[in-house]
Amino acid sequence: MVWTTAIIHLDMDAFFVNVHLLEFPEDRGKPIAVGGNPSGRGVVASASYEARKFGVHSAMPSSRAIKLCPNIKFVRHNWPLIKATSAAVMDILEEFGPTEKMSVDEAYVDVSEHSDPETIALIMRERVKAATQCPASVGLSSSKLVSKIASDYDKPEGCTIVLPGDEEQFLAPLPVRAISGIGPATASKLAQFNIESCGQLANFDFPTLFATFKNQAESLQRRARGIDNRQVISDPGQSKSISQETTFGNDMDDRDYFHKKISGMAESLSGSLRRKNLIAHTVTLKIRWNDFTTFTRQKSIENGTDTQKEIARLGKVILDQFWEGEKLRLIGLGVSNLIEPTGRQLELFPDLDLSEPSNDSVEYN
C-alpha cells in the first residue's frame, strides 16, 4: 500500500483517570470519575471504563453520574502529574514525525515519511504505554478528520487503520455526529431529511442540502466523504496558549450577552499578551451546549495580534458563523500560536481554520 499522506491521531484512553491510577493503583478496576463535586454544578472530566458501563461519560453533570452509579468514586485532577505525563507522551510522538498537539491527551503525527505507517501506528501506541503506563488508542488514515474518528473507533487501546481510498466506506455507517463540527442543532436539521449516517449525508441531493445549509452544504458532504486537506502543523519552538472561559449560572441564548463576554475575555487576553510581549496568530472560541456537547473553532491570521479589538472581532465572527441560537452553558476564548513580535502590522487577513473540537482547555501552556 502506497501512502502519499499518512496521519496518525493518538488519543489517550481515559487519560485523567489513568494518571490518577499512577498514584493510586488500589483504585484500579473501580468506577472512578475525575471531576467536580456532585453536590454542585460539577462535571465529569473523565470516567473509568468501569464507570462507563453504567452510562457515565465525560461532560456529564456529576450529580447525574452518581445517580447512574451510586458506588462511583470522585477524585480530583492532579495537574502537575497530568502535565508531566502529557509532556512525556508528546516527546515520544515527536520522535516519529511532525506533531500537532491538540490538548493534553491527543495529538496528530505526520508519518508520511515512513515506509510502513501501519507498523509505526502500532509501535507508537506501545511506546507510549511502556513509557507512561497509560493506555492510548490510535487512528491512521490519509487525513486528520478520518484519523481522529478512527482513534475513537475501537477504544480502549485500539488501532484502527483506514487505507487510502477507503475513507468514505469507513465513514458511511457512522452517525453524522461522528464528524467534528456537527453539533446537535445541525444533526437535528439533517434528521429532518432522514439523514442519520455519514453515508446518507455524502450521497444526499446537493441542491436540497444547499437550500437549508447554504455554503455549509459543500463542507458537510466533503467531510462525510472523508475529504480533509488540512496538514499537521507542528508547533514552532515552545507551544503556548492562553485562554479563559466562563460557565453561566443559567443556560443562555443571548447573542448580545455572549458578544459582551467575548469582549471582556479578549481584553484580559490582550493584556496577558502585552505583558508577555507576545502576539497571537490563532484565536479559538469554545462553546458548550446545555447538553454538555463541547465545540471549538479557530481562526488563524497571517499577521499576529495582541489587540483586544481584533481578538474580540475574531471571536464574535466565529460565534456568529457557527452558533445557531441554542442555549449555551459555557463560553470560552483563547489565543495560541504565540510568538514574540518582530514588527507591528496594521492589516490582518483572517483565514478560517476548521479545527476539530476538543473537550480540554488550558489557561497557560
C-alpha positions as CSV (number, residue, x, y, z in Angstrom):
1,M,0.0,0.0,0.0
2,V,1.4,3.4,-1.0
3,W,0.7,6.2,1.4
4,T,1.1,9.7,-0.1
5,T,-0.1,11.2,3.2
6,A,-0.2,9.3,6.4
7,I,-1.5,10.9,9.6
8,I,-1.9,9.3,13.0
9,H,-4.2,10.6,15.6
10,L,-3.2,9.4,19.1
11,D,-5.8,9.8,21.9
12,M,-5.0,8.8,25.4
13,D,-7.7,6.5,26.9
14,A,-9.5,7.9,30.0
15,F,-6.4,10.0,30.5
16,F,-7.2,11.8,33.7
17,V,-8.4,8.5,35.3
18,N,-5.3,6.6,34.2
19,V,-3.0,9.4,35.5
20,H,-4.8,9.1,38.9
21,L,-4.2,5.3,38.9
22,L,-0.4,6.0,38.6
23,E,-0.6,7.4,42.2
24,F,-3.4,5.3,43.5
25,P,-3.2,1.8,41.8
26,E,-5.6,0.5,44.5
27,D,-8.4,2.2,42.6
28,R,-7.8,0.1,39.5
29,G,-10.9,-1.8,38.5
30,K,-13.3,0.6,40.3
31,P,-15.8,3.0,38.9
32,I,-13.8,6.3,39.0
33,A,-14.7,9.8,37.9
34,V,-12.3,12.7,37.8
35,G,-14.4,15.9,38.1
36,G,-16.3,18.3,40.2
37,N,-18.4,17.9,43.4
38,P,-21.6,16.0,42.7
39,S,-23.4,18.3,45.2
40,G,-22.9,21.3,43.0
41,R,-22.6,22.0,39.3
42,G,-19.6,19.8,38.9
43,V,-18.9,18.0,35.7
44,V,-17.2,14.7,34.9
45,A,-13.9,15.4,33.1
46,S,-13.0,11.7,32.7
47,A,-14.6,8.4,33.7
48,S,-13.1,5.0,34.0
49,Y,-14.4,2.2,31.8
50,E,-15.9,0.6,34.8
51,A,-18.0,3.7,35.3
52,R,-18.8,4.0,31.7
53,K,-20.6,0.6,31.9
54,F,-23.2,2.4,34.0
55,G,-23.6,5.2,31.3
56,V,-21.2,7.7,33.0
57,H,-19.3,9.8,30.5
58,S,-17.2,12.9,30.3
59,A,-19.1,16.3,30.3
60,M,-21.9,14.7,32.3
61,P,-23.1,16.5,35.4
62,S,-21.6,14.9,38.4
63,S,-24.9,14.7,40.1
64,R,-26.2,12.6,37.2
65,A,-23.2,10.3,37.3
66,I,-23.7,9.4,41.0
67,K,-27.4,8.6,40.3
68,L,-26.3,6.2,37.5
69,C,-23.5,4.7,39.5
70,P,-24.0,5.2,43.3
71,N,-20.7,3.5,44.1
72,I,-18.7,5.8,41.8
73,K,-15.6,7.4,43.4
74,F,-14.9,11.1,42.6
75,V,-11.3,12.2,42.6
76,R,-9.6,15.5,41.8
77,H,-7.2,16.3,39.0
78,N,-3.5,16.1,39.7
79,W,-2.5,18.8,37.2
80,P,1.3,18.6,37.8
81,L,1.3,14.8,37.1
82,I,-1.2,15.2,34.1
83,K,1.1,17.8,32.5
84,A,4.2,15.8,33.1
85,T,2.7,12.7,31.7
86,S,1.4,14.6,28.7
87,A,4.8,16.1,28.1
88,A,6.3,12.6,28.1
89,V,3.7,11.4,25.6
90,M,4.4,14.4,23.2
91,D,8.1,13.8,23.4
92,I,7.6,10.3,22.2
93,L,5.3,11.3,19.4
94,E,7.8,13.9,18.1
95,E,10.3,11.1,17.5
96,F,8.0,9.8,14.8
97,G,7.4,13.0,12.8
98,P,5.9,16.5,12.9
99,T,3.4,16.6,15.8
100,E,0.4,18.9,16.4
101,K,-0.7,18.8,20.0
102,M,-4.5,19.3,20.2
103,S,-4.8,19.0,24.0
104,V,-3.1,17.3,26.9
105,D,-4.2,13.9,25.8
106,E,-4.3,14.0,22.0
107,A,-2.2,14.9,19.0
108,Y,-1.7,14.4,15.3
109,V,1.6,13.0,13.9
110,D,2.5,13.1,10.2
111,V,4.3,9.8,9.5
112,S,4.2,10.3,5.7
113,E,8.0,9.9,5.5
114,H,7.9,6.4,7.0
115,S,7.8,3.5,4.6
116,D,5.4,1.5,6.8
117,P,2.9,3.8,8.6
118,E,0.8,0.9,9.7
119,T,3.6,-0.6,11.7
120,I,4.5,2.8,13.0
121,A,1.0,3.2,14.4
122,L,1.3,0.1,16.5
123,I,4.8,0.9,17.6
124,M,3.8,4.4,18.7
125,R,0.9,3.1,20.8
126,E,3.1,0.6,22.5
127,R,5.9,3.1,23.1
128,V,3.5,5.5,24.8
129,K,2.1,2.7,27.0
130,A,5.5,1.4,28.0
131,A,6.9,4.9,28.9
132,T,3.9,6.3,30.8
133,Q,1.9,3.2,31.9
134,C,-1.1,5.0,30.4
135,P,-3.0,3.3,27.5
136,A,-3.7,5.1,24.2
137,S,-5.7,4.4,21.0
138,V,-4.5,5.4,17.6
139,G,-6.2,6.0,14.2
140,L,-4.3,6.1,10.9
141,S,-5.6,7.4,7.6
142,S,-4.7,9.9,4.9
143,S,-6.5,12.8,6.7
144,K,-6.8,14.4,10.1
145,L,-10.6,14.1,10.1
146,V,-10.7,10.4,9.4
147,S,-7.7,9.6,11.7
148,K,-9.5,11.4,14.7
149,I,-12.6,9.3,14.1
150,A,-10.6,6.2,13.7
151,S,-8.8,6.6,17.0
152,D,-12.1,6.6,18.8
153,Y,-13.5,3.6,16.8
154,D,-12.1,0.8,18.9
155,K,-11.3,2.1,22.4
156,P,-9.6,1.4,24.7
157,E,-6.1,0.6,23.3
158,G,-7.4,0.4,19.7
159,C,-5.5,0.7,16.5
160,T,-7.8,1.5,13.5
161,I,-6.3,1.8,10.1
162,V,-8.2,3.3,7.2
163,L,-6.4,2.6,4.0
164,P,-6.1,5.3,1.3
165,G,-9.3,5.2,-0.8
166,D,-11.4,3.6,1.9
167,E,-12.3,6.8,3.8
168,E,-15.8,7.2,2.5
169,Q,-16.6,3.5,3.0
170,F,-15.3,3.6,6.6
171,L,-17.4,6.7,7.5
172,A,-20.6,5.6,5.7
173,P,-22.2,3.6,8.5
174,L,-21.2,6.0,11.3
175,P,-23.6,8.6,12.7
176,V,-23.2,12.2,11.4
177,R,-22.3,13.3,14.9
178,A,-19.1,11.4,14.5
179,I,-17.9,14.2,12.2
180,S,-16.3,17.0,14.1
181,G,-18.3,20.2,13.9
182,I,-21.7,18.6,13.5
183,G,-23.4,19.5,16.8
184,P,-26.9,18.7,18.0
185,A,-28.6,21.6,16.0
186,T,-27.1,20.6,12.7
187,A,-27.8,16.9,13.4
188,S,-31.4,17.8,14.1
189,K,-31.7,19.6,10.8
190,L,-30.2,16.7,8.9
191,A,-32.6,14.3,10.6
192,Q,-35.5,16.3,9.1
193,F,-34.2,14.9,5.7
194,N,-33.8,11.4,7.3
195,I,-30.0,11.8,7.2
196,E,-28.6,10.0,10.1
197,S,-25.4,8.4,8.8
198,C,-22.3,9.8,7.1
199,G,-23.1,7.7,4.0
200,Q,-26.6,9.2,3.7
201,L,-25.1,12.7,4.1
202,A,-22.4,12.0,1.5
203,N,-24.9,10.9,-1.1
204,F,-27.8,13.2,-0.4
205,D,-29.2,15.5,-3.1
206,F,-26.9,18.6,-3.0
207,P,-29.4,21.3,-4.2
208,T,-31.8,20.2,-1.4
209,L,-29.0,20.3,1.1
210,F,-27.8,23.7,-0.1
211,A,-31.3,25.1,0.3
212,T,-31.1,24.6,4.0
213,F,-27.4,24.8,4.8
214,K,-26.2,27.3,2.1
215,N,-22.4,27.5,1.9
216,Q,-22.1,24.9,4.7
217,A,-23.6,22.2,2.5
218,E,-20.5,21.6,0.5
219,S,-18.3,21.3,3.6
220,L,-20.8,18.8,5.2
221,Q,-20.7,16.5,2.2
222,R,-17.0,16.8,1.8
223,R,-16.3,15.8,5.4
224,A,-18.9,13.0,5.2
225,R,-16.7,11.5,2.4
226,G,-13.6,11.9,4.5
227,I,-12.1,14.7,2.4
228,D,-9.9,16.9,4.5
229,N,-6.7,18.5,3.2
230,R,-5.5,20.1,6.4
231,Q,-1.9,19.4,7.2
232,V,-0.3,18.6,10.5
233,I,1.1,21.8,11.9
234,S,3.8,21.3,14.4
235,D,4.3,24.0,17.0
236,P,7.4,26.1,16.3
237,G,9.5,26.2,19.4
238,Q,7.6,26.2,22.7
239,S,3.8,25.5,22.4
240,K,2.0,28.4,24.1
241,S,-1.6,29.3,24.6
242,I,-3.7,31.5,26.9
243,S,-7.4,31.0,27.4
244,Q,-10.4,32.0,29.6
245,E,-13.8,30.6,29.9
246,T,-17.0,31.2,31.9
247,T,-19.8,28.9,32.9
248,F,-23.2,30.6,33.2
249,G,-25.4,30.3,36.2
250,N,-28.3,29.6,33.9
251,D,-28.2,28.3,30.3
252,M,-28.4,31.3,28.0
253,D,-29.1,32.1,24.3
254,D,-28.5,35.9,24.3
255,R,-26.1,36.8,21.4
256,D,-25.5,40.3,22.7
257,Y,-24.6,39.0,26.1
258,F,-22.2,36.5,24.5
259,H,-20.6,39.3,22.5
260,K,-20.1,41.3,25.7
261,K,-18.5,38.3,27.4
262,I,-16.2,37.7,24.4
263,S,-15.1,41.4,24.5
264,G,-14.3,41.1,28.2
265,M,-12.3,37.9,27.8
266,A,-10.5,39.5,24.8
267,E,-9.5,42.5,26.9
268,S,-7.9,40.1,29.5
269,L,-6.2,38.0,26.9
270,S,-4.8,41.2,25.2
271,G,-3.4,42.3,28.5
272,S,-1.7,39.0,29.0
273,L,-0.2,39.1,25.6
274,R,1.2,42.6,26.0
275,R,2.7,41.7,29.4
276,K,4.5,38.7,27.9
277,N,5.4,40.6,24.8
278,L,3.7,38.1,22.6
279,I,1.3,38.2,19.6
280,A,-1.2,35.5,18.7
281,H,-1.8,34.0,15.2
282,T,-4.8,31.9,16.3
283,V,-8.0,32.8,18.1
284,T,-10.2,30.0,19.4
285,L,-13.8,30.1,20.6
286,K,-15.2,27.3,22.8
287,I,-18.9,26.8,23.5
288,R,-20.7,24.2,25.4
289,W,-24.4,23.5,24.8
290,N,-26.8,22.7,27.6
291,D,-26.5,19.0,26.8
292,F,-22.7,19.3,27.6
293,T,-21.6,18.9,24.0
294,T,-18.5,21.0,23.6
295,F,-17.4,22.6,20.3
296,T,-14.3,24.7,19.4
297,R,-13.4,26.6,16.3
298,Q,-10.4,28.6,15.3
299,K,-9.5,31.5,13.1
300,S,-5.8,31.9,12.1
301,I,-4.5,35.2,10.9
302,E,-1.5,35.9,8.7
303,N,-0.1,38.7,10.9
304,G,-0.3,38.2,14.7
305,T,-2.2,40.5,17.0
306,D,-2.3,41.5,20.7
307,T,-5.2,43.9,20.5
308,Q,-8.5,43.5,22.3
309,K,-10.4,44.7,19.3
310,E,-9.0,42.2,16.9
311,I,-9.2,39.2,19.3
312,A,-12.8,40.1,20.1
313,R,-13.7,40.6,16.5
314,L,-12.5,37.2,15.5
315,G,-14.2,35.5,18.5
316,K,-17.5,37.2,17.5
317,V,-17.1,36.2,13.9
318,I,-16.7,32.5,14.9
319,L,-19.7,32.7,17.2
320,D,-21.9,34.2,14.5
321,Q,-20.8,31.7,11.9
322,F,-21.3,28.6,13.9
323,W,-23.7,29.2,16.7
324,E,-27.3,28.6,15.7
325,G,-29.2,30.0,18.6
326,E,-29.2,27.1,21.0
327,K,-28.9,27.7,24.8
328,L,-25.3,27.6,26.0
329,R,-23.8,26.6,29.3
330,L,-20.3,27.8,28.8
331,I,-18.3,30.1,26.5
332,G,-14.5,30.4,26.3
333,L,-12.0,32.4,24.3
334,G,-8.3,31.6,23.7
335,V,-5.2,32.7,21.8
336,S,-2.4,30.4,20.6
337,N,0.4,30.2,18.1
338,L,2.2,32.8,20.2
339,I,5.5,34.4,19.2
340,E,7.5,37.4,20.0
341,P,6.7,40.2,17.5
342,T,9.3,41.3,15.0
343,G,7.2,44.2,13.8
344,R,3.6,45.5,14.0
345,Q,1.2,45.1,11.2
346,L,-2.0,47.2,10.9
347,E,-3.9,45.0,8.5
348,L,-5.0,41.5,9.3
349,F,-6.4,38.9,6.9
350,P,-8.1,36.1,8.8
351,D,-8.3,32.7,7.2
352,L,-10.8,30.2,8.7
353,D,-9.2,27.1,10.2
354,L,-11.7,24.3,10.7
355,S,-10.0,22.5,13.6
356,E,-11.5,19.6,15.5
357,P,-13.5,20.1,18.6
358,S,-11.7,19.5,21.8
359,N,-13.0,19.0,25.3
360,D,-9.9,20.3,27.0
361,S,-8.9,23.8,27.8
362,V,-5.8,25.0,29.5
363,E,-5.2,28.6,30.7
364,Y,-1.4,28.7,30.1
365,N,0.8,26.3,28.2
